[in-house]
């Protein structure tokens, strides 16, 4: 049911939980049912604490079951859908997911392990790990994942394209892993749409959105967001929705300040309200992004001092979590705002710091574009 994305999945999970209680909750299958039920609590009730409680019960059952049943899949559900909200994605990726991947390979569940490796890689990209080493790892991972799980490889490809755009490094032809069956992103998207693969279609649209957003092509990014949004609404809570929400909010407030209408200000406020929920339940992953969006809100309401305070708070928060990508973005946005209110010397200092952090991240193409757009290359 999960692989088919069946609407009956929640009912089956509830029945499995009831059956587990009747039978004593002793087997690995019970752990998987409890893990999924924890995720249902998050999905349908926004009960993140309740989800964690069910996740902890699943983990205890799993430990008692001594790696019997689908324990790799259970660990994956727990660490990618349930426990990830209460810790940074970097910690989940580096420790929990990678350990689960190694266990999966060791015990022969290579298909699930390949999906886990893809999530491990994806989350490190989102957390602002250095792009050049990630690019090399990504090429290796993509080949390995494609060997065991071609569908998982299709999803990972989006991160490789994202890295390629940010770094500006020569393209390494990652589509070669598909042995000529998929030659470019257009054919990949066509296949996803014809097969009604919502997860893959969402991933492709999202990748295009983030590529345009990261290069400050906000009009193009907005067009891709409109295509991704129906899929986002239909899918359950995923960590990437935090990134999607804050980026859409930034674009909306930017368009409002460019005089494109009150509708964009209202959309920005909706995104800010959504981020309040994320920061409540996943502070480690959402706080610096929420502060960044608050700064954009105050910039849009002409509250200069509040906007500056929130930009600086966002930068401090991003630094505390080691996200050089978000530090660069916050300085870039702050520079744009200061420039718009004619505080040019301060804006130039922000642009210089944005350039510094983008270069530390490895986003050379992004840093160079910013330099040209802000006049730092003169």
C-alpha positions as a LaTeX table, in Angstrom:
\begin{tabular}{lrrr}
\hline
Residue & $x$ (\AA) & $y$ (\AA) & $z$ (\AA) \\
\hline
Unk1 & 0.00 & 0.00 & 0.00 \\
Unk2 & 2.84 & 2.41 & 0.79 \\
Unk3 & 4.59 & 1.84 & $-2.51$ \\
Unk4 & 1.30 & 2.17 & $-4.39$ \\
Unk5 & 0.47 & 5.31 & $-2.33$ \\
Unk6 & $-2.90$ & 3.78 & $-1.55$ \\
Unk7 & $-5.52$ & 5.92 & 0.25 \\
Unk8 & $-6.29$ & 2.81 & 2.33 \\
Unk9 & $-2.89$ & 2.92 & 4.03 \\
Unk10 & $-4.05$ & 4.77 & 7.21 \\
Unk11 & $-6.82$ & 2.20 & 7.78 \\
Unk12 & $-4.41$ & $-0.69$ & 7.31 \\
Unk13 & $-1.95$ & 0.87 & 9.77 \\
Unk14 & $-4.68$ & 1.30 & 12.40 \\
Unk15 & $-5.75$ & $-2.32$ & 11.95 \\
Unk16 & $-2.14$ & $-3.45$ & 12.23 \\
Unk17 & $-1.76$ & $-1.52$ & 15.50 \\
Unk18 & $-4.95$ & $-3.06$ & 16.91 \\
Unk19 & $-3.79$ & $-6.52$ & 15.90 \\
Unk20 & $-0.41$ & $-5.87$ & 17.51 \\
Unk21 & $-2.09$ & $-5.01$ & 20.82 \\
Unk22 & $-4.15$ & $-8.20$ & 20.61 \\
Unk23 & $-1.06$ & $-10.31$ & 19.93 \\
Unk24 & 1.24 & $-8.68$ & 22.48 \\
Unk25 & 3.29 & $-6.22$ & 20.36 \\
Unk26 & 6.26 & $-8.56$ & 20.26 \\
Unk27 & 7.37 & $-8.76$ & 16.62 \\
Unk28 & 9.19 & $-6.54$ & 14.14 \\
Unk29 & 6.00 & $-6.03$ & 12.12 \\
Unk30 & 4.41 & $-4.45$ & 15.22 \\
Unk31 & 7.29 & $-1.98$ & 15.40 \\
Unk32 & 6.67 & $-0.92$ & 11.81 \\
Unk33 & 2.95 & $-0.47$ & 12.48 \\
Unk34 & 3.68 & 1.68 & 15.56 \\
Unk35 & 6.20 & 3.76 & 13.61 \\
Unk36 & 3.71 & 4.46 & 10.85 \\
Unk37 & 0.98 & 5.22 & 13.38 \\
Unk38 & 3.29 & 7.80 & 14.96 \\
Unk39 & 3.62 & 9.41 & 11.56 \\
Unk40 & $-0.17$ & 9.39 & 11.12 \\
Unk41 & $-0.43$ & 11.36 & 14.38 \\
Unk42 & 1.86 & 13.98 & 12.86 \\
Unk43 & 0.17 & 13.90 & 9.46 \\
Unk44 & $-3.50$ & 14.10 & 10.41 \\
Unk45 & $-3.45$ & 15.75 & 13.83 \\
Unk46 & $-0.26$ & 17.88 & 13.82 \\
Unk47 & 0.52 & 15.95 & 17.01 \\
Unk48 & 4.30 & 15.90 & 16.78 \\
Unk49 & 4.77 & 14.99 & 20.45 \\
Unk50 & 2.27 & 12.15 & 20.15 \\
Unk51 & 4.06 & 10.96 & 17.04 \\
Unk52 & 7.32 & 10.87 & 18.95 \\
Unk53 & 5.72 & 8.86 & 21.77 \\
Unk54 & 4.51 & 6.24 & 19.30 \\
Unk55 & 7.91 & 6.32 & 17.66 \\
Unk56 & 9.62 & 5.63 & 20.99 \\
Unk57 & 7.30 & 2.66 & 21.54 \\
Unk58 & 8.17 & 1.39 & 18.06 \\
Unk59 & 11.86 & 1.74 & 18.81 \\
Unk60 & 11.51 & $-0.22$ & 22.06 \\
Unk61 & 9.61 & $-3.02$ & 20.27 \\
Unk62 & 12.26 & $-3.04$ & 17.58 \\
Unk63 & 15.04 & $-3.44$ & 20.15 \\
Unk64 & 13.21 & $-6.31$ & 21.84 \\
Unk65 & 12.52 & $-7.98$ & 18.48 \\
Unk66 & 16.31 & $-8.23$ & 17.93 \\
Unk67 & 16.33 & $-7.15$ & 14.28 \\
Unk68 & 13.53 & $-9.46$ & 13.21 \\
Unk69 & 10.97 & $-8.45$ & 10.59 \\
Unk70 & 11.24 & $-5.26$ & 8.52 \\
Unk71 & 13.54 & $-3.50$ & 10.98 \\
Unk72 & 15.42 & $-1.51$ & 8.30 \\
Unk73 & 12.20 & $-0.04$ & 6.97 \\
Unk74 & 11.04 & 0.66 & 10.53 \\
Unk75 & 14.22 & 2.57 & 11.33 \\
Unk76 & 13.85 & 4.52 & 8.09 \\
Unk77 & 10.28 & 5.57 & 8.93 \\
Unk78 & 11.30 & 6.54 & 12.45 \\
Unk79 & 14.34 & 8.63 & 11.53 \\
Unk80 & 13.08 & 10.19 & 8.28 \\
Unk81 & 9.44 & 10.87 & 9.21 \\
Unk82 & 8.99 & 10.81 & 13.00 \\
Unk83 & 12.15 & 11.69 & 14.93 \\
Unk84 & 13.60 & 14.12 & 12.36 \\
Unk85 & 11.37 & 16.97 & 13.58 \\
Unk86 & 13.02 & 17.06 & 17.01 \\
Unk87 & 16.65 & 17.20 & 15.86 \\
Unk88 & 18.62 & 18.79 & 13.04 \\
Unk89 & 18.46 & 17.12 & 9.65 \\
Unk90 & 22.26 & 17.03 & 9.65 \\
Unk91 & 22.32 & 14.93 & 12.82 \\
Unk92 & 19.66 & 12.60 & 11.40 \\
Unk93 & 21.55 & 12.28 & 8.12 \\
Unk94 & 25.04 & 11.79 & 9.50 \\
Unk95 & 24.12 & 9.45 & 12.36 \\
Unk96 & 20.70 & 7.82 & 12.18 \\
Unk97 & 20.15 & 7.51 & 8.44 \\
Unk98 & 23.70 & 6.53 & 7.54 \\
Unk99 & 23.78 & 3.88 & 10.27 \\
Unk100 & 20.45 & 2.54 & 8.99 \\
Unk101 & 21.80 & 2.50 & 5.44 \\
Unk102 & 24.84 & 0.46 & 6.51 \\
Unk103 & 22.59 & $-1.99$ & 8.39 \\
Unk104 & 20.38 & $-2.31$ & 5.33 \\
Unk105 & 23.31 & $-3.17$ & 3.08 \\
Unk106 & 24.68 & $-5.60$ & 5.67 \\
Unk107 & 21.36 & $-7.45$ & 6.00 \\
Unk108 & 20.56 & $-7.50$ & 2.28 \\
Unk109 & 17.70 & $-4.97$ & 2.16 \\
Unk110 & 19.50 & $-3.07$ & $-0.59$ \\
Unk111 & 16.37 & $-1.47$ & $-2.12$ \\
Unk112 & 15.42 & 0.25 & 1.15 \\
Unk113 & 19.06 & 1.06 & 1.89 \\
Unk114 & 19.30 & 2.86 & $-1.46$ \\
Unk115 & 16.34 & 5.08 & $-0.61$ \\
Unk116 & 17.92 & 5.83 & 2.78 \\
Unk117 & 21.25 & 6.77 & 1.17 \\
Unk118 & 19.39 & 9.19 & $-1.08$ \\
Unk119 & 17.73 & 10.86 & 1.92 \\
Unk120 & 21.08 & 11.02 & 3.73 \\
Unk121 & 22.62 & 12.84 & 0.75 \\
Unk122 & 19.63 & 15.13 & 0.19 \\
Unk123 & 19.50 & 16.32 & 3.78 \\
Unk124 & 23.21 & 17.17 & 3.83 \\
Unk125 & 22.67 & 19.35 & 0.76 \\
Unk126 & 19.79 & 21.15 & 2.47 \\
Unk127 & 21.82 & 21.66 & 5.66 \\
Unk128 & 24.53 & 23.56 & 3.82 \\
Unk129 & 27.35 & 21.00 & 3.80 \\
Unk130 & 30.19 & 21.92 & 1.44 \\
Unk131 & 29.01 & 21.43 & $-2.12$ \\
Unk132 & 32.24 & 20.30 & $-3.81$ \\
Unk133 & 32.75 & 17.20 & $-1.63$ \\
Unk134 & 29.00 & 16.53 & $-1.79$ \\
Unk135 & 29.15 & 16.66 & $-5.58$ \\
Unk136 & 31.79 & 13.93 & $-5.62$ \\
Unk137 & 29.86 & 11.84 & $-3.10$ \\
Unk138 & 26.68 & 12.39 & $-5.06$ \\
Unk139 & 28.14 & 10.96 & $-8.25$ \\
Unk140 & 29.20 & 7.82 & $-6.36$ \\
Unk141 & 25.91 & 7.53 & $-4.51$ \\
Unk142 & 23.86 & 7.99 & $-7.67$ \\
Unk143 & 25.58 & 5.06 & $-9.39$ \\
Unk144 & 25.14 & 2.85 & $-6.35$ \\
Unk145 & 21.51 & 3.80 & $-5.84$ \\
Unk146 & 20.67 & 3.27 & $-9.53$ \\
Unk147 & 22.16 & $-0.21$ & $-9.32$ \\
Unk148 & 19.65 & $-1.32$ & $-6.68$ \\
Unk149 & 16.71 & 1.11 & $-6.90$ \\
Unk150 & 16.23 & 3.07 & $-10.12$ \\
Unk151 & 13.23 & 5.01 & $-8.77$ \\
Unk152 & 15.25 & 6.29 & $-5.82$ \\
Unk153 & 18.01 & 7.37 & $-8.21$ \\
Unk154 & 15.54 & 9.49 & $-10.17$ \\
Unk155 & 14.70 & 11.46 & $-7.03$ \\
Unk156 & 18.36 & 11.96 & $-6.04$ \\
Unk157 & 19.13 & 13.38 & $-9.47$ \\
Unk158 & 17.34 & 16.62 & $-8.51$ \\
Unk159 & 19.96 & 17.36 & $-5.85$ \\
Unk160 & 22.75 & 16.72 & $-8.34$ \\
Unk161 & 21.24 & 19.23 & $-10.76$ \\
Unk162 & 20.87 & 21.72 & $-7.90$ \\
Unk163 & 24.55 & 21.35 & $-6.97$ \\
Unk164 & 25.55 & 21.73 & $-10.62$ \\
Unk165 & 23.72 & 25.07 & $-10.92$ \\
Unk166 & 25.13 & 26.47 & $-7.67$ \\
Unk167 & 28.74 & 25.44 & $-8.24$ \\
Unk168 & 28.87 & 26.10 & $-11.98$ \\
Unk169 & 31.15 & 23.08 & $-12.36$ \\
Unk170 & 31.13 & 21.06 & $-15.59$ \\
Unk171 & 28.22 & 18.67 & $-15.89$ \\
Unk172 & 29.24 & 15.05 & $-15.28$ \\
Unk173 & 26.35 & 13.48 & $-17.18$ \\
Unk174 & 24.58 & 11.90 & $-14.22$ \\
Unk175 & 21.82 & 10.75 & $-16.58$ \\
Unk176 & 24.28 & 8.10 & $-17.81$ \\
Unk177 & 23.31 & 5.90 & $-14.85$ \\
Unk178 & 19.96 & 5.28 & $-16.57$ \\
Unk179 & 21.65 & 3.51 & $-19.53$ \\
Unk180 & 19.99 & 5.66 & $-22.17$ \\
Unk181 & 16.44 & 5.13 & $-20.89$ \\
Unk182 & 16.29 & 8.72 & $-19.56$ \\
Unk183 & 18.40 & 11.27 & $-21.41$ \\
Unk184 & 17.37 & 14.55 & $-19.76$ \\
Unk185 & 15.15 & 16.11 & $-17.11$ \\
Unk186 & 12.32 & 16.70 & $-19.57$ \\
Unk187 & 11.97 & 12.99 & $-20.29$ \\
Unk188 & 12.25 & 12.24 & $-16.57$ \\
Unk189 & 9.33 & 14.59 & $-15.85$ \\
Unk190 & 7.28 & 13.20 & $-18.74$ \\
Unk191 & 7.69 & 9.70 & $-17.33$ \\
Unk192 & 6.69 & 10.82 & $-13.83$ \\
Unk193 & 3.54 & 12.52 & $-15.11$ \\
Unk194 & 2.50 & 9.65 & $-17.38$ \\
Unk195 & 3.00 & 7.13 & $-14.56$ \\
Unk196 & 1.23 & 9.44 & $-12.06$ \\
Unk197 & 4.28 & 9.30 & $-9.81$ \\
Unk198 & 3.42 & 12.22 & $-7.54$ \\
Unk199 & 6.54 & 11.99 & $-5.40$ \\
Unk200 & 8.89 & 12.12 & $-8.40$ \\
Unk201 & 6.92 & 14.87 & $-10.15$ \\
Unk202 & 6.95 & 16.93 & $-6.95$ \\
Unk203 & 10.68 & 16.31 & $-6.58$ \\
Unk204 & 11.41 & 17.52 & $-10.13$ \\
Unk205 & 9.26 & 20.63 & $-9.83$ \\
Unk206 & 10.79 & 21.36 & $-6.44$ \\
Unk207 & 14.32 & 20.95 & $-7.77$ \\
Unk208 & 13.59 & 23.40 & $-10.59$ \\
Unk209 & 12.03 & 25.80 & $-8.09$ \\
Unk210 & 15.03 & 25.75 & $-5.75$ \\
Unk211 & 17.51 & 26.13 & $-8.61$ \\
Unk212 & 15.76 & 29.29 & $-9.79$ \\
Unk213 & 15.22 & 30.58 & $-6.26$ \\
Unk214 & 18.84 & 30.04 & $-5.24$ \\
Unk215 & 20.02 & 32.04 & $-8.26$ \\
Unk216 & 17.54 & 34.85 & $-7.34$ \\
Unk217 & 15.43 & 34.25 & $-10.45$ \\
Unk218 & 12.27 & 34.84 & $-8.45$ \\
Unk219 & 9.76 & 35.14 & $-11.30$ \\
Unk220 & 10.84 & 31.81 & $-12.77$ \\
Unk221 & 10.91 & 30.23 & $-9.30$ \\
Unk222 & 7.33 & 31.43 & $-8.71$ \\
Unk223 & 6.19 & 29.67 & $-11.88$ \\
Unk224 & 7.74 & 26.38 & $-10.76$ \\
Unk225 & 6.23 & 26.80 & $-7.28$ \\
Unk226 & 2.76 & 26.95 & $-8.83$ \\
Unk227 & 3.38 & 23.57 & $-10.47$ \\
Unk228 & 4.80 & 22.03 & $-7.29$ \\
Unk229 & 2.14 & 23.37 & $-4.92$ \\
Unk230 & $-0.71$ & 20.93 & $-5.72$ \\
Unk231 & 1.64 & 18.00 & $-5.08$ \\
Unk232 & 2.90 & 19.58 & $-1.86$ \\
Unk233 & $-0.65$ & 19.92 & $-0.54$ \\
Unk234 & $-1.45$ & 16.29 & $-1.38$ \\
Unk235 & 1.66 & 14.82 & 0.24 \\
Unk236 & 2.18 & 14.23 & 3.99 \\
Unk237 & 4.50 & 16.38 & 6.15 \\
Unk238 & 8.07 & 16.18 & 4.89 \\
Unk239 & 11.13 & 18.18 & 6.03 \\
Unk240 & 11.50 & 19.74 & 2.57 \\
Unk241 & 8.20 & 21.55 & 3.10 \\
Unk242 & 9.96 & 23.83 & 5.60 \\
Unk243 & 12.36 & 24.96 & 2.88 \\
Unk244 & 9.57 & 25.27 & 0.31 \\
Unk245 & 7.43 & 27.37 & 2.65 \\
Unk246 & 10.12 & 29.89 & 3.59 \\
Unk247 & 11.30 & 30.28 & $-0.01$ \\
Unk248 & 7.75 & 30.93 & $-1.24$ \\
Unk249 & 7.31 & 33.47 & 1.54 \\
Unk250 & 10.50 & 35.31 & 0.58 \\
Unk251 & 9.36 & 35.48 & $-3.04$ \\
Unk252 & 5.89 & 36.70 & $-2.07$ \\
Unk253 & 7.19 & 39.54 & 0.12 \\
Unk254 & 9.71 & 40.48 & $-2.56$ \\
Unk255 & 7.00 & 40.71 & $-5.21$ \\
Unk256 & 4.83 & 42.79 & $-2.91$ \\
Unk257 & 7.66 & 45.28 & $-2.37$ \\
Unk258 & 8.11 & 45.45 & $-6.14$ \\
Unk259 & 4.53 & 46.69 & $-6.42$ \\
Unk260 & 2.88 & 43.57 & $-7.79$ \\
Unk261 & $-0.12$ & 43.71 & $-5.50$ \\
Unk262 & $-1.55$ & 43.09 & $-2.04$ \\
Unk263 & $-2.18$ & 39.45 & $-2.93$ \\
Unk264 & 1.53 & 38.76 & $-2.57$ \\
Unk265 & 1.68 & 40.37 & 0.87 \\
Unk266 & $-1.18$ & 38.14 & 2.00 \\
Unk267 & 0.56 & 35.10 & 0.55 \\
Unk268 & 3.73 & 36.04 & 2.42 \\
Unk269 & 1.77 & 36.31 & 5.68 \\
Unk270 & 0.25 & 32.87 & 5.03 \\
Unk271 & 3.75 & 31.44 & 4.64 \\
Unk272 & 4.85 & 33.20 & 7.85 \\
Unk273 & 1.92 & 31.64 & 9.71 \\
Unk274 & 2.87 & 28.24 & 8.28 \\
Unk275 & 6.45 & 28.72 & 9.44 \\
Unk276 & 5.19 & 29.47 & 12.97 \\
Unk277 & 3.84 & 25.93 & 13.03 \\
Unk278 & 7.11 & 24.48 & 11.76 \\
Unk279 & 9.23 & 26.39 & 14.25 \\
Unk280 & 6.96 & 25.23 & 17.08 \\
Unk281 & 7.40 & 21.56 & 16.20 \\
Unk282 & 10.86 & 21.58 & 14.59 \\
Unk283 & 12.80 & 24.50 & 16.02 \\
Unk284 & 16.19 & 23.02 & 15.11 \\
Unk285 & 15.28 & 22.96 & 11.42 \\
Unk286 & 13.01 & 25.99 & 11.10 \\
Unk287 & 14.10 & 28.71 & 13.55 \\
Unk288 & 16.67 & 30.59 & 11.46 \\
Unk289 & 14.41 & 30.36 & 8.39 \\
Unk290 & 11.42 & 31.64 & 10.37 \\
Unk291 & 13.46 & 34.63 & 11.58 \\
Unk292 & 14.53 & 35.31 & 8.00 \\
Unk293 & 10.92 & 35.37 & 6.85 \\
Unk294 & 9.96 & 37.60 & 9.79 \\
Unk295 & 12.63 & 40.03 & 8.60 \\
Unk296 & 11.10 & 40.03 & 5.12 \\
Unk297 & 7.69 & 40.71 & 6.65 \\
Unk298 & 8.97 & 43.72 & 8.60 \\
Unk299 & 10.81 & 44.93 & 5.50 \\
Unk300 & 7.48 & 44.82 & 3.68 \\
Unk301 & 5.73 & 46.83 & 6.40 \\
Unk302 & 8.49 & 49.48 & 6.46 \\
Unk303 & 9.60 & 48.61 & 10.01 \\
Unk304 & 13.29 & 49.24 & 9.44 \\
Unk305 & 14.69 & 48.51 & 12.90 \\
Unk306 & 12.62 & 45.34 & 13.35 \\
Unk307 & 13.66 & 44.10 & 9.93 \\
Unk308 & 17.36 & 44.63 & 10.72 \\
Unk309 & 16.99 & 42.89 & 14.10 \\
Unk310 & 15.33 & 39.85 & 12.52 \\
Unk311 & 17.91 & 39.56 & 9.72 \\
Unk312 & 20.71 & 39.65 & 12.30 \\
Unk313 & 18.89 & 37.13 & 14.53 \\
Unk314 & 18.44 & 34.81 & 11.55 \\
Unk315 & 22.15 & 35.03 & 10.76 \\
Unk316 & 23.09 & 34.21 & 14.37 \\
Unk317 & 20.70 & 31.28 & 14.44 \\
Unk318 & 22.00 & 29.91 & 11.13 \\
Unk319 & 25.56 & 30.23 & 12.44 \\
Unk320 & 24.63 & 28.28 & 15.59 \\
Unk321 & 23.36 & 25.42 & 13.43 \\
Unk322 & 26.30 & 25.55 & 11.00 \\
Unk323 & 24.24 & 26.49 & 7.93 \\
Unk324 & 26.55 & 28.61 & 5.80 \\
Unk325 & 23.99 & 28.51 & 2.98 \\
Unk326 & 21.37 & 30.23 & 5.14 \\
Unk327 & 23.92 & 32.74 & 6.43 \\
Unk328 & 24.69 & 33.68 & 2.83 \\
Unk329 & 21.01 & 33.98 & 1.94 \\
Unk330 & 20.18 & 36.11 & 5.00 \\
Unk331 & 23.04 & 38.52 & 4.25 \\
Unk332 & 21.96 & 38.69 & 0.60 \\
Unk333 & 18.36 & 39.50 & 1.53 \\
Unk334 & 19.48 & 42.03 & 4.11 \\
Unk335 & 21.72 & 43.66 & 1.50 \\
Unk336 & 18.83 & 43.88 & $-0.95$ \\
Unk337 & 16.63 & 45.51 & 1.68 \\
Unk338 & 19.27 & 48.00 & 2.83 \\
Unk339 & 19.96 & 48.90 & $-0.77$ \\
Unk340 & 16.24 & 49.55 & $-1.34$ \\
Unk341 & 16.19 & 52.08 & 1.53 \\
Unk342 & 19.41 & 53.75 & 0.29 \\
Unk343 & 21.72 & 52.47 & 3.05 \\
Unk344 & 24.30 & 51.65 & 0.40 \\
Unk345 & 27.51 & 51.24 & 2.49 \\
Unk346 & 25.76 & 48.83 & 4.85 \\
Unk347 & 24.23 & 46.98 & 1.91 \\
Unk348 & 27.66 & 46.52 & 0.31 \\
Unk349 & 29.00 & 45.04 & 3.56 \\
Unk350 & 26.10 & 42.56 & 3.59 \\
Unk351 & 26.76 & 41.59 & $-0.01$ \\
Unk352 & 30.44 & 41.02 & 0.76 \\
Unk353 & 29.51 & 38.73 & 3.65 \\
Unk354 & 26.95 & 36.90 & 1.50 \\
Unk355 & 29.71 & 36.34 & $-1.08$ \\
Unk356 & 32.03 & 35.06 & 1.66 \\
Unk357 & 29.53 & 32.47 & 2.92 \\
Unk358 & 28.45 & 31.35 & $-0.54$ \\
Unk359 & 32.10 & 30.74 & $-1.39$ \\
Unk360 & 32.57 & 28.79 & 1.85 \\
Unk361 & 29.58 & 26.69 & 0.88 \\
Unk362 & 31.06 & 26.06 & $-2.56$ \\
Unk363 & 28.30 & 27.88 & $-4.46$ \\
Unk364 & 30.77 & 29.65 & $-6.76$ \\
Unk365 & 28.29 & 30.36 & $-9.57$ \\
Unk366 & 25.84 & 31.83 & $-7.06$ \\
Unk367 & 28.54 & 34.02 & $-5.48$ \\
Unk368 & 29.72 & 35.27 & $-8.87$ \\
Unk369 & 26.20 & 36.12 & $-9.99$ \\
Unk370 & 25.62 & 38.06 & $-6.79$ \\
Unk371 & 28.85 & 39.99 & $-7.31$ \\
Unk372 & 27.79 & 41.03 & $-10.80$ \\
Unk373 & 24.25 & 41.88 & $-9.73$ \\
Unk374 & 25.33 & 44.04 & $-6.79$ \\
Unk375 & 28.34 & 45.70 & $-8.41$ \\
Unk376 & 30.95 & 44.05 & $-6.19$ \\
Unk377 & 32.88 & 42.90 & $-9.28$ \\
Unk378 & 33.62 & 46.47 & $-10.38$ \\
\hline
\end{tabular}
